[in-house]
């Protein structure tokens, strides 16, 4: 499984951004490392039906992830 992160550091030093599974376009926002780790755990526990990922737009499965 590949997970793609778009991460920034906020003015107060926290991590924030978006996370998605590599074969989807649907993203989940996170704010803080605890929330990021929680989303990673959700993806690893149940990748095909992660909460909030229903009806995702799948990228060509044979294409390499960017």
Backbone torsions as a table, in degrees:
resi	resn	phi	psi	omega
1	UNK	NA	139.5	175.8
2	UNK	-118.2	136.5	179.2
3	UNK	-120.5	133.7	-179.3
4	UNK	-107.3	130.0	179.2
5	UNK	-116.6	140.5	168.7
6	UNK	-118.6	104.6	-169.5
7	UNK	-118.9	136.3	172.1
8	UNK	-127.2	162.2	173.8
9	UNK	-108.2	126.4	-179.0
10	UNK	-73.4	170.6	-179.7
11	UNK	-59.2	-30.0	179.5
12	UNK	-91.6	9.1	173.7
13	UNK	92.0	0.4	179.7
14	UNK	-80.9	153.9	173.7
15	UNK	-86.1	139.7	177.3
16	UNK	-149.1	154.7	177.8
17	UNK	160.8	-149.2	-178.3
18	UNK	-129.5	151.1	177.5
19	UNK	-132.3	144.0	175.5
20	UNK	-151.5	158.3	172.7
21	UNK	-76.5	143.8	-172.2
22	UNK	-60.3	-27.7	-177.1
23	UNK	-94.3	15.8	178.4
24	UNK	-131.1	165.6	174.7
25	UNK	-105.7	-14.4	-179.2
26	UNK	-72.4	129.4	-179.2
27	UNK	-112.7	159.2	173.7
28	UNK	-123.4	125.0	177.2
29	UNK	-75.0	152.0	173.4
30	UNK	-140.7	155.0	175.8
31	UNK	-140.4	107.7	-178.5
32	UNK	103.7	151.8	-176.0
33	UNK	-66.6	-34.6	-179.8
34	UNK	-64.6	-43.8	178.2
35	UNK	-65.3	-39.6	176.8
36	UNK	-59.9	-48.8	179.2
37	UNK	-62.1	-39.3	178.1
38	UNK	-61.7	-42.1	178.4
39	UNK	-67.2	-38.3	176.4
40	UNK	-61.2	-42.8	178.1
41	UNK	-61.5	-40.6	178.3
42	UNK	-61.9	-46.5	-179.2
43	UNK	-61.9	-42.1	-178.6
44	UNK	-70.9	-34.1	-177.3
45	UNK	-74.2	-33.4	-173.7
46	UNK	-151.0	65.8	-172.7
47	UNK	-57.7	-41.4	-176.1
48	UNK	-69.6	-25.2	-175.9
49	UNK	-133.6	44.2	179.2
50	UNK	-58.8	136.7	-178.8
51	UNK	-53.2	135.5	179.6
52	UNK	84.0	0.8	-177.5
53	UNK	-109.6	8.4	-179.9
54	UNK	-63.9	140.8	177.6
55	UNK	70.1	28.9	-178.4
56	UNK	-67.3	155.2	176.9
57	UNK	-92.1	106.9	-175.6
58	UNK	-81.6	131.8	174.0
59	UNK	-76.3	160.5	178.5
60	UNK	-50.1	115.5	-176.0
61	UNK	-58.3	-28.8	-178.8
62	UNK	-82.7	-7.9	-177.6
63	UNK	-84.0	143.0	176.0
64	UNK	-68.5	146.4	178.0
65	UNK	-72.9	145.5	178.3
66	UNK	-90.6	NA	NA
